[in-house]
Amino acid sequence: MVALRDRDILFIGVDGGGSKCRASIVDADNRLLGTGVAGPANPLHGYAQTIDSIARSAALALADAGLAPETLGKLVAGVGLAGVNMPRLYNEMASWAHPFKKMYLTTDQHSACLGAHRGGDGAVIIAGTGSVGYAWVNGESTLLGGHGFPHGDKGSGAWMGMEAVKYLLMALDGLAEDSRLKGELLKMLESSTANEVFEKIGGKSSSHYARLAVPVIECAEAGDPVAVAIVRDGAGYISDLADKLLELNPPRLSMIGGLAPRLRRWLAPHVVKRLAEPLDPPELGCVYFAQQSLAGEASASKPAAKKAGSKALYG
């Protein structure tokens, strides 16, 4: 085990979403010490699951770093979670009796943006299980989309999966054309009839639907017209998100998420030209948020301390 001195400051960034929760521990110089990955951490889909995933990913990160389990109580945590843009869920998570020395909570959009731009201003499009556009410019945040599956998240993996299933059910009823995509979906779902398909996908989570985006993208890349139509529709929406974000004049725009690399070629050319590679992952964005929040607290306390000292001296 690595010995931790009392004067050492360690930060842990925890990025939690609908598919997984990833935690990374860094020292005061932002050197990565250890990483851990656990299950979903979106409080909209379960408070207990969320805090369990945070705790598990943190414990795995400690083990990876070679740090003792009790070190958890000495970590300053930045936690970026899906769903906490909703006040009820933010308040619920903020009131958690967490195991860290300090915990600073923000949305996964904000932490992802800070990570992509190494703590600075910018904008980000997240295209993974869900989709959202977010900008942080001159201390002001702007959120576009991110309304959640199945009501929104157009262009995301879950949305593509849902669109593919809609097509598949119609094709099985003879109301839509056959395609390569139909065969790939039936193979993936191990089904041959509409009833069998529905048994496999009825009532499933967004992450379950997002897995079906893989054959959609692959078939689109192979030129299947049905898959191409789905991907182009989703990419058109993502391009529109980018245009709205660029109206805010962010210094940088990045796209992240599991779909980002394969969706890029389908975006509008002028959007592709503006995309910059993300500098750091979302969990490091959580670290930057914690560091900025901690520094802000220290700065805010200085005038109060000076005033108190003056009173003691002259009063």
C-alpha positions in Angstrom: 0.0 0.0 0.0 1.1 3.6 -0.7 1.6 5.6 2.4 -0.4 8.9 2.3 1.0 11.9 4.2 -1.4 14.2 6.0 -0.3 17.2 3.8 -0.9 15.3 0.6 -4.1 16.4 -1.3 -5.7 13.8 -3.5 -8.6 14.3 -5.8 -11.1 11.8 -7.2 -13.2 12.6 -10.2 -16.3 10.5 -10.6 -18.2 10.5 -13.9 -21.5 8.8 -13.7 -24.0 8.1 -16.5 -26.6 5.7 -17.8 -24.2 3.0 -18.7 -21.3 3.2 -16.3 -19.5 5.1 -13.6 -15.8 5.8 -13.9 -13.6 7.2 -11.1 -10.0 8.4 -11.4 -7.7 9.5 -8.5 -5.0 12.1 -9.1 -2.5 13.9 -6.9 -2.2 17.7 -6.5 -0.2 17.8 -9.7 -2.9 16.0 -11.6 -0.9 12.8 -12.1 -3.2 9.8 -12.5 -2.8 7.3 -9.7 -5.7 4.9 -10.3 -9.0 4.3 -12.0 -12.0 2.2 -11.3 -15.2 1.5 -13.3 -18.6 0.3 -11.9 -22.2 0.1 -13.1 -24.7 2.9 -14.0 -24.9 6.1 -12.0 -27.9 8.1 -13.1 -30.1 9.0 -10.1 -33.1 9.3 -12.4 -33.0 5.5 -12.7 -32.2 4.8 -9.1 -30.6 6.5 -6.1 -29.4 3.3 -4.5 -27.8 2.1 -7.7 -26.1 5.5 -8.2 -24.4 5.7 -4.7 -23.4 2.1 -5.0 -21.7 2.6 -8.3 -19.9 5.7 -7.0 -18.7 3.8 -4.0 -17.6 0.8 -6.0 -15.8 2.8 -8.7 -14.0 4.8 -6.0 -13.0 1.6 -4.1 -11.6 0.1 -7.4 -9.7 3.3 -8.1 -8.1 3.2 -4.6 -7.1 -0.4 -5.2 -5.7 0.4 -8.6 -3.7 3.2 -7.0 -2.4 1.0 -4.3 -4.0 3.1 -1.6 -5.6 1.8 1.6 -9.4 1.7 1.7 -9.5 4.2 4.5 -7.9 6.8 2.2 -11.4 7.3 0.8 -12.2 9.7 3.6 -9.2 11.9 2.6 -10.2 12.4 -1.0 -11.7 15.6 -2.4 -14.3 14.5 -4.8 -15.7 16.1 -7.9 -18.8 14.2 -9.0 -20.5 14.7 -12.4 -23.7 12.8 -12.8 -26.4 12.5 -15.5 -29.8 13.6 -14.3 -28.7 16.1 -11.7 -29.7 19.0 -13.9 -33.1 18.3 -12.4 -33.3 20.2 -9.1 -35.0 17.3 -7.2 -32.2 14.9 -8.2 -29.5 17.4 -7.5 -30.8 18.0 -4.0 -31.2 14.3 -3.3 -27.6 13.6 -4.3 -26.2 16.7 -2.6 -27.7 15.5 0.7 -26.0 12.1 0.5 -23.9 11.3 3.5 -20.9 10.7 1.2 -17.7 9.0 2.4 -15.3 11.6 1.0 -13.5 14.5 2.7 -15.4 16.9 0.5 -17.7 16.4 -2.4 -18.6 18.9 -5.1 -21.5 17.9 -7.3 -22.3 19.0 -10.8 -23.9 17.7 -14.0 -22.1 15.3 -16.3 -22.4 17.9 -19.1 -20.5 20.5 -17.1 -17.7 18.0 -16.1 -17.5 16.7 -19.6 -17.0 20.2 -20.9 -14.4 21.0 -18.3 -12.5 17.8 -19.2 -12.7 18.4 -23.0 -11.2 21.9 -22.5 -8.9 21.2 -19.6 -10.8 23.3 -17.2 -11.3 26.2 -19.5 -14.3 27.6 -21.5 -15.7 25.8 -24.4 -18.6 23.7 -25.7 -19.2 20.0 -26.0 -21.6 17.6 -27.7 -22.0 14.3 -25.9 -23.1 11.5 -28.3 -23.2 8.2 -26.4 -26.1 6.4 -24.8 -27.8 9.8 -24.8 -27.1 13.1 -26.5 -26.8 16.7 -25.3 -25.1 19.9 -26.2 -23.5 22.1 -23.5 -21.4 25.3 -23.4 -19.6 27.0 -20.6 -18.5 30.5 -21.7 -17.6 33.4 -19.4 -19.1 31.7 -16.4 -22.5 31.1 -18.1 -23.8 27.6 -18.9 -26.1 26.7 -21.8 -27.8 23.3 -22.1 -29.4 22.1 -25.3 -31.2 18.8 -25.6 -30.5 16.1 -23.1 -34.2 15.6 -22.4 -33.7 11.9 -21.9 -34.7 8.6 -23.5 -37.2 8.0 -25.1 -38.5 11.6 -25.1 -35.3 13.2 -26.5 -31.6 12.3 -27.0 -31.9 12.3 -30.7 -28.8 11.2 -32.5 -27.7 9.1 -29.5 -27.1 5.3 -29.4 -30.4 4.7 -27.5 -32.3 6.8 -30.1 -30.7 4.9 -33.0 -31.5 1.6 -31.3 -35.1 2.7 -30.8 -35.4 3.8 -34.5 -34.0 0.5 -35.6 -36.5 -1.4 -33.6 -39.4 0.6 -34.9 -38.2 -0.2 -38.4 -37.7 -3.8 -37.6 -41.2 -4.4 -36.3 -42.7 -2.7 -39.3 -40.5 -4.8 -41.7 -41.6 -8.0 -39.9 -45.2 -6.9 -40.5 -44.4 -6.4 -44.2 -44.9 -2.6 -43.9 -41.3 -1.6 -44.5 -38.7 -2.8 -47.0 -36.3 -5.6 -46.2 -32.7 -4.6 -45.7 -29.4 -5.7 -44.4 -30.2 -4.0 -41.2 -33.2 -6.2 -40.7 -31.1 -9.3 -40.8 -28.4 -7.9 -38.5 -30.9 -6.9 -35.9 -32.7 -10.2 -35.9 -29.3 -11.9 -35.6 -28.3 -9.7 -32.6 -31.7 -10.2 -30.9 -31.8 -13.9 -31.7 -35.3 -13.5 -32.9 -37.4 -14.2 -36.0 -40.8 -12.8 -35.3 -42.2 -9.5 -34.0 -43.4 -11.1 -30.7 -39.9 -12.5 -30.1 -38.3 -9.1 -30.8 -40.7 -7.4 -28.4 -39.9 -10.0 -25.7 -36.2 -9.0 -26.0 -36.6 -5.2 -26.0 -40.0 -4.4 -24.3 -39.4 -2.2 -21.3 -35.6 -2.2 -21.6 -33.3 0.6 -20.5 -31.7 3.2 -22.7 -28.3 1.4 -22.5 -30.0 -1.8 -23.8 -31.3 0.1 -26.8 -27.9 1.8 -27.3 -26.3 -1.6 -28.0 -28.5 -1.9 -31.1 -26.8 1.3 -32.5 -23.8 -0.9 -33.4 -25.5 -2.8 -36.3 -27.1 0.5 -37.4 -23.8 2.3 -37.7 -22.1 -0.8 -39.3 -24.9 -1.2 -41.9 -24.9 2.5 -42.6 -21.2 2.4 -43.3 -21.8 -0.5 -45.6 -24.4 1.6 -47.5 -27.6 0.0 -46.3 -30.3 2.7 -47.2 -32.4 2.1 -44.1 -29.5 2.4 -41.8 -28.1 5.4 -43.7 -31.5 7.2 -43.3 -31.4 6.7 -39.5 -27.8 7.8 -39.1 -28.2 10.8 -41.3 -31.3 11.9 -39.4 -29.5 11.6 -36.1 -26.3 13.3 -37.4 -28.4 16.2 -38.8 -29.8 16.8 -35.3 -26.2 16.7 -33.8 -25.1 19.2 -36.5 -27.9 21.5 -35.5 -26.9 21.3 -31.9 -23.4 22.3 -32.9 -24.6 25.3 -34.8 -26.6 26.5 -31.8 -23.6 26.1 -29.6 -21.3 27.9 -32.0 -23.6 30.9 -31.8 -22.3 31.4 -28.3 -18.7 31.8 -29.6 -17.0 29.2 -27.4 -13.2 29.1 -27.9 -13.3 25.4 -28.6 -16.0 22.8 -29.5 -15.5 19.0 -29.0 -17.6 15.9 -29.4 -17.2 13.0 -27.0 -19.0 9.8 -26.2 -19.1 6.3 -27.6 -20.7 7.3 -30.9 -18.6 10.3 -31.5 -15.8 8.8 -33.6 -18.2 7.0 -35.9 -20.7 9.7 -36.1 -18.2 12.4 -37.1 -18.2 11.5 -40.8 -21.9 12.0 -41.0 -21.9 15.5 -39.6 -22.2 18.7 -41.7 -18.7 19.5 -43.1 -18.6 23.0 -41.6 -19.2 21.4 -38.1 -16.5 18.9 -38.6 -14.0 21.7 -39.4 -14.8 23.3 -36.1 -14.4 20.2 -33.9 -11.3 20.1 -31.7 -10.1 16.9 -30.0 -11.1 16.7 -26.3 -8.0 17.3 -24.1 -9.0 15.2 -21.2 -11.8 12.7 -20.3 -14.9 13.6 -18.3 -13.7 12.2 -15.0 -10.7 14.6 -15.1 -13.3 17.3 -15.8 -14.8 16.3 -12.5 -11.4 16.8 -10.9 -11.0 20.2 -12.4 -14.5 21.1 -11.0 -13.5 20.0 -7.6 -10.2 21.9 -7.8 -12.0 25.1 -9.0 -14.7 24.7 -6.3 -12.1 24.2 -3.6 -10.1 27.2 -4.7 -13.2 29.3 -4.8 -14.1 28.4 -1.2 -10.5 29.3 -0.1 -10.7 32.6 -2.0 -14.1 33.4 -0.5 -13.0 32.8 3.0 -9.9 35.1 2.9 -11.8 38.4 3.2 -13.8 37.0 6.1 -10.7 35.8 7.8 -9.0 39.2 7.3 -12.0 41.0 8.7 -12.1 38.8 11.8 -8.4 39.3 12.4 -8.8 43.1 12.2 -11.6 43.0 14.7 -9.5 41.0 17.2 -6.6 43.3 16.8 -8.4 46.6 17.0 -11.6 45.8 18.7 
